[in-house]
Each structure stands twice: as C-alpha cells, then as structure tokens.
Amino acid sequence: MLGDQSSELSENNGESESPTLRLCANGACMKTTEVEAKLDEGNIQDAESSLREGLSLNSEEARALLGRLEYQRGNVEGALRVFEGIDLQAAIQRLQVSAPPPEKPSTKKKVPREQPQQSASQHAANLVLEAIYLKAKSLQKLGRTTEAAQECKSVLDSVEKIFQQGIPDAQVDTRLQETVSHAVELLPALWKESGDYQEAISAYRRALLSQWSLDNDSCARVQKDFAVFLLHSGVEASPPSLGSQVEGSYVPRNNLEEAILLLMILLKKFNQGKAKWDPSVIEHLTFGLSLCSQTSVLAKQLEEVMPGVFSRVERWNSLALCYSAAGQTSAAVNLLRKSLHKHEQPDDLVALLLASKLCSEEPSLAGEGAGYAQRAVNNAQGMDEHLKGVGFRMLGLCLGKQAKVPTSDFERSRLQSESLKALDGAIAFEHNNPDLIFELGVQYAEQRNLKAASRYAKEFIDATGGSVLKGWRFLALVLSAQQRFSEAEVVTDAALDETAKWDQGPLLRLKAKLKISQSNPTEAVETYRYLLALVQAQRKSFGPLRTLSQMEEDKVNEFEVWHGLAYLYSSLSHWNDVEVCLKKAGELKQYSASMLHTEGKNQNTLLTTLLTSLCINMLIFDESSVPCKVAVGALLSERGKEHQPTLPVARSLLSDALRIDPTNRKAWYYLGLVHKYDGRIADATDCFQAASMLEESDPIESFSTIL
Amino acid sequence: MSESASSHDSPPAPTIAGDSQTTAANESDTNAKCQTAIQSLSSIVTTTTIPSTISLLLDDSAVSAAISSLLQRPDSGSGDNNLCRWLYDTFQSTEPSLHLLVLRFVPLIAGLYLSRVPLRQPQAGFEAVLLALYAHETTSRADQAVTVNIPDLSHPSIYHESKGPAKNNSTCLNIAVVSSTLDPHGTIRESTRRARIVGVALELYYSEIARMPRESKLDFCGACEKWAGQNGETRAGVVPEEEESVAVARSEKDGGRIPLPWELVQPMMRILGHCLMGMKVEDREVKEAASKACQSLYLRALHDINPKAILAAGSLLRLREMALDPKNQIDHTEISNDNVLSV
C-alpha cells in the first residue's frame, strides 16, 4: 500500500516537473489532470462537458479531443468508448455537403480557392478524420484488425469524397495531411494482419496509384512494404487494373516483376536523394534478382548506389559475387584483387575463397589462386575454422591447374603432389563432401593413379546417388584408361538409363568412342547417328528458356560429331562418307586444324602444303591449343618423310605441345616420327615407348574435360 | 506457380472451372472424392480419429502428426506403402482441397526422400507421389517456362514516370528464367533429374504456401538444415568443450547432406523467405527455425562457393538481423505524442 502511494507521488512529482499534458483550443488552455480523473471514473459525459466549458468547444470537438487524450494515455479501450459516442458518418456527410462543388476537373489539385472557407472545412474534416483514424488504431491495438481496416478504409473513402479534386497542395493543413498519410500507410498493413490479402493488395495499389500527396519517406515505406509483401506473402497478386495503365508504360505481370520494379524505383529515389536510405531495400533486391539469376542486373544497381553508403570493399565484394554468379569471371577477379589488396581487407575469407575458386578455373591465374587459397587456410580460425577445409580444397584445385601451365617436369610433379596433399588435407575437414571426393579422384586420374581414381569415382556416385552426370562420365573414363572398355560401356549404359534423353549427348559421344576402341565401327556409326539426331533436335528447339542442363558447359557440339564420324569413316575407308561428313562439319566451322588433319589424311599429300599454311594461320589465333599444335605437328611430320625442312618446325611444335600436356600420346608418337625421319633412332624409340606406355593408361577423352 | 509466362495464374483445376449447371453435380462429386479419401485414410491412420470433412482434416494437428510419424518410419517410402499410395491417389483426384492436404506433407516427403537416396533403399512410394506433383505442374504450365521481365527504369511504368522514350518497350526487356521448361517425360528413375523433380514439387508447395500450416513449414526448415549438412560446424567454434558430442552429432547428420544445385536452392530460398517475412501472424518458432535453416544454407553456400546462393541466403540473413534491430521497429503509423492536444 505504502509503496503504491509513494510511486504515485513520485509520478505526480515527475509530471509537475516535466511539461504537463495540456489541452488547448480557441485560445484557451487547460491541464488534463482534472479531465483524466473524470475519465478514470468512467464518466465521459462529465469530462466532455468540462472540456466544452473550459475550451468552448462543441460536443464533437470535445469528444474527439477526449478520444485522443485517452489514446495517447494508452487507454485504447477508453478511447474506443469515446469515439463510439461520435456519429462520425453523419459528420462526414455534413462535410461532403459543405465541401466546395467540383470545379474544373482538368486542373487537378492546384486550384487556389477562397482561403478561409477552405481552411475551415479542412479543419473540420481533420477533426473527424483523425477521430476515425484513432478509432482504427485503437481497434488494431485490441486485435480487432478487420474492423480496424474498415474504419481506416473509411478515412480514405471520406477523403476522396470530401476533396474530390485532391487536397490542394499549397494550403493543405499539415495535420490533415498527416492523418491522410497515416491512414494510407496503415490500411494495407491492417488488411494484411487480418489475413485479407486481396484487400491488402488493392490497398497498396490504391496508396501508390492515387494522389495522396504522400511525402517521399512514407511513399518509400509503402513501396517497400508492398514489395516485401509481393516477394514473400506467397499470394499471387492479379495484375494491376487496366484503369491505372498509361499507354506504353511498363505493367508488371506478376509478383516478382512488380516487386523488382518497386525496389528499383526505391533505389533510384535513394540515389537521387529523394528519400532516406534504407539498407533493407538493397537486400530485398538482392534476394529478388538472385532468385531470377539476374545478378548482372543487380551489379548494375549496386554500381549506381551513392558512394558512402557501402564501404568500398563491401561494394567490391558484393559486385564480385554478382559478376561471378553471372559468369563474368575476369570482372569478378579484378574486383577481388582490389579488395584483397594489403591496404584494404586482405584477410576477408569469403573474398579469398571466391577469388581462389575463380582462379582455379583458369590455368594462367591458378598460381595467383593458390596464393589466395593459402591465405584463406591461414585465416580460417575460430568461428571460421570450418572453412579451412574449403581453403585446402581450393588450394588443391589451383595447384592442380597450375601444374598444367608449361613449366619444368620437376616443377610439374611438385605441383601435382602438393595438389594431392592439399586435397587430402581438405578431406580431413570435409569427409562428407562429394565434390571434394570427385576432385580428388580427377587429380589422381590426371597423375594416372587409376586405381585410386576409380575408387573415388565409385564413392562419388554412391554419395550422390548417381544424380550427377559427371560422376558417371568420370568412372567410364577411368575404366577406359584402364583399357577396360566393355566395363566402361556398361557404366555408360547405366548412366544413359539414369539420364533424361535431352542430356544424353556427352554420354553418347563417349559410347561411340568406346565402340571404336573395341573395334566395333558399325555400332559406333549407329551411336554417332543417334547422337547427331539429338544434337540437331537440340539446336532447333533450344530456346533461351530451356536451360539448366547439368552439362551446360559440356554440350556436345555438332561440329565435333561430324568430325568424329568423318574420322570413323576414314578408318573404314568409306571416302565418300568422309567427304559428306567433312562438308557438313565445314559448314559449321570454317577452319579447324583437326578437321583439316582428317581431310589431309583423306586426300593424302595433294593439299598438305596448303593445309599446313592454313593450320599455321589457325595457330596464330589460338596459340596455346594443344590439339592444334599436335595436329599441325602431325601433318608436318608426315610431310617430313619427303620434305626434310619441315621437320624442325614439327619438332618444336610437338615439344611445345608436350610441355603443356605431357600425357598427350599422339604428340609423343609424332615426335617419335620426326626423330625417326631425322635419323635419331634412339630418341625415336624413347618417344614411341612413351606413346605406347601412355596408350595403356590413356582415357578415351581427356580427364580435364570433366573437372 | 506465382509467375508465369503464359496466362495461367494458379494451377487450373478442371473441377472448379465448371459452369453453373454442373456446379451441383461437381459438388456432390467433390464430396464423394473427399469422403473416399477420408475413409481410406482412416484405415491407414488408426491412432487417432479422422474428422469427417476435409476442411477439418486440413487443420487437424493430431492427424497430421500421426501421418508425419508414419512417414518418418524407416521403410515409409517403399512402393507398397499404404500411406504413399493414399497420398498419390489423393493428389490424383484433381480436387484442390485434397491437393492442399498432400502438399502439406511435401517438406517431409522431399526431405526424407533426398536424404535417403544414398542409402539405396527402395523409395518407389515417395517417387510416385513426387512424380505426380511434377506431372501436375508439367500439365498446368503447358510447356512454358516461368519467366520474369526485368524492368528497365528508363521506360515509364505504372509506378514511375520517365523521360525516356515511351515507345513500345516489349522488345528491349530483359527476360529472366525463374523456372525452365519442364520435360514432360521425366521419370525419377533417371536419377540425374531427381533434383529438378523435387525442385518442381517445392515450387508447387510454394505456390500454396500461404495456406500451409505452421508445422509443415517447420518440417521444411528441418529438411533444409539436414540437406545443408552444416549443423556441426556452426556450433563447433562456439562451444569447443562439446567438440566430441558435436562430432557425434555431425556424423549422425552426415546422412542428410545432399548435392544442392540451383534448381533446389531457388525454391528453398523462396519458401524460407516466406517463413521469415511473409507470414500473416508473427510466429517466432517458425521464424527461428527458418533463420537457422538460412544460416545452414549460407554456410553450405560458402562451402560450395556458390555465389548466387551466397547472395540469396546472405540477403535473407541480413534482413532478419535488421528486423530484429529495435531501431527498425518504429511504427510509422503512430501519432506523435504531443504535450499540447488541440482541436
């Protein structure tokens, strides 16, 4: 009891010290204490009359003021009782009658009217509208959201009725505008709370498409709320009505489009300084655009954000994510180089890992990538320790890729074993990561440790339940390298069973090659024909909208198929068929070294000189292409039988090719020929021996095609 | 699906498209279908009483719990499983309310199915249900991809004016594919299509997400965490003394980790977005489960170094953080608390 009293006392003291709540009207003011006491007793009538006397108000005004007092005191139930005592609808009808009749409808909004009458009617209108608005708020706080929404809606309906030509900009009563803005913002939220989503959508659109003279910040809030609603409510909004559409303007057709449009408009407003920056907008846009895989559009939006909003490193890193998701690797790497510079944030793990991954895809960048990966490994500590495995994995991939860049044999084998070591290190952290298992397998295969490779290939297929196409292909290649062709074919057939027709291309190509290896050219031709039909069907029906094939990067191209078929026919000495195939292939690609090579074999020595010059032209365009070098080298070495001066050129080309790809069997073979024609029999023997050894462990397609 | 290239807004259900003459007939037909479904369910779920109407059944948590526990049995996905057969038949009935009843269990079925794939146990029952959903979407999308036109602000729109050329802009729009064309002859035996088929089932689930009960959403968040397979790692750094128990928990959860291609991640993200920001009633439990799932998927995206998933999951996490910040919880529709009240 005592405690209660003392707290009451201190509250009173506090009140008398701080500015007291006062009620003012018509030049008079009064303290609220007396009125509040009456309200607390539940005596609304008495409270009202004391207001009417003290401030010379009419009954409505007094009630409205009382209601607001109750609301502000946090007594929403009391406020509701007071508001229910006012006949608000009648008041609105009176206002409508007294409102000025419609003038020229063409000049919306900005018609100057008689000042006193205008402000008087605005004043009266605000009194009523604010009362209804507070009633809606009170209902909302009591959880009666549907009723609240109806009251709130009636505020907006009334505004439209009373001010049929819009509220005049110049002399709008600020309090009236405030009430209107509040109601515009509250209405959709109330419908949403009450679960009436269709009403919520039309309330949002009404807020944004009608003239409410909202200030920029509240308009921005409504736009953002609507965008969030469209993105996440899971309720499909029907497209906006035709009435709101201006000829030639963009009309969104569905939720995602409308949400992205709104968010982009918001971002533009921020950039132009028209509204206060809201960090959630860019996050919502990030979500929306990455769902549609439009990260390059997102990058553009990020670039337009005013400087100072993000730190530059933050911006660079986000942009790098966007560009790398959009496949623009070099742009992403350039940005990451800046953000990982020693004066910026050199230890940022996500940036380091992304950079190392992007570099691991490109032999010339692999060395740089290994550096990033090593830094990631060193920095993955504490909370981020779980990323250490990822760092090791990237390190392994980068080193493996680096081993492909021309370098000394010693350096190459060092890189390869380091790569394996790193991948093994990674697996200690992530023993359940199938991707890692796969990469480890490929690394072993590249080093011709076929036993280990086949073990990992099987493990990968198990772990992914056979759902990843490259797993099947890898196992078939490993088996082919072990010269177990029939088993490889069984695996390929199993994979074909697991794969939809549309994605079977690479498997069919593999199968055809396996048939050739098993000296079964007729069936190989059959398989090639089937593959051709598939590839051609795909070419015709592949619109931009049919994507998402697992082997996106490894689509079989038609040229390759014609070329393969030509090669097959030439081995069968079906020269007419060879010619047809080569013609078809020629239509698709004008100059190709390996095609010319086949053609050269076909017509033998007649055109070789010409062909050679063409090939050399090709090499100028594509300097590092191993198959190209080998093809030209092969041509020259065969020609060298009669024409000695071409041999040194052939020799340097082939040695070049072997520096890049030391496991290229054909290069060894032709280099052997060059030595033989030149009379260096011992060297020739070594080369032929290398070629034959490699043949025993040569996969039917290069292992590097699947990683 | 919510976005569509062609004309359809929601999956067209033949039974509700009937004109007034056939309404009565349809209604009795509907009732009959629902009664059949209820009766056959009562022979499968024996632990609790089945309500007599579909609308009651949809909201009956006891029945849902009973079905869920049946689904979670180790042999639940097999081809001769009664419950799977019931789910399949019920979905085939083309009755919208019965569809909802089946969709409610998509999170559980998809979650169990994909996580059990490496165990090599027969799952023909689950496969039949998932394929039925896939076939339904294939028909209703009519060989169209789901696309979005990315707006270009240099052209005016209903929400903004622009000084740019107001010519017909349909040609220069940037079309984005949200969900690619469905291959009508897909079967789940083709295991390389598995993720796509489950992804489409999740897309269908998302299209009805506003009508799904909270337990179903909780099931989904659980499935996401399992698929991501990153549970142990988040905690490992925080409580090192529990290292051993965490390690045990991790190896238990290993079974759930699955490859997460974009065709799965994308619908997953949309559902989680709804759980975090789109629910009618504030539901703390669902929100927390969803943000945990998001956290796991974000970590997984980092492990996969998948930039698109990093962006999507990262943005959801940051939005969640912002929403929890008291400074962003201002009610802008509240009136100002003046000390002087005037008329």
Interface residues (C-beta under 8 A of the other chain):
Chain A: P19 T20 L21 R22 L23 C24 A25 N26 C29 T32 L55 L57 E61 A64 L65 R68 L69 Y71 Q72 L127 L134 K137 H182 E185 L186 A189 K192 E193 G195 Y197 L208 L209 S218 R221 Q223 V228 F229 L231 H232 S233 G234 V235 E236 S238 P240 S244 Q245 V246 G248 S249 Y250 V251 P252 R253 N254 N255 L256 E257 I260 L261 L262 M264 I265 K268 P279 S280 E283 H284 T286 F287 L289 S290 L291 C292 S293 Q294 T295 V297 L298 S318 L321 C322 S324 A325 V350 L353 L354 K357 G382 M383 D384 E385 H386 L387 G389 V390 M394 E430 N432 N433 P434 D435 D462 A463 T464 G465 G466 S467 V468 L469 D497 E498 T499 A500 K501 W502 D503 G543 P544 L545 R546 T547 L548 Q550
Chain B: S2 E3 S4 A5 D9 S10 V117 P118 R120 A145 T147 V148 N149 I150 P151 D152 L153 H155 P156 S157 I158 Y159 H160 A166 K167 N168 N169 N174 I175 A176 V177 V178 S180 T181 D183 H185 G186 R189 E190 S191 T192 R193 R194 A195 R196 Y206 S207 E208 I209 A210 G229 Q230 E233 T234 A236 G237 V238 D254 R257 P259 P261 W262 E263 Q266 M269 R270 G273 H274 L276 M277 G278 K280 L299 L302 H303 D304 I305 P307 K308 I310 L311 A312 G314 S315 L316 R318 L319 M322 N328 H332 T333 E334 I335 N337 D338 N339 V340 L341 S342 V343
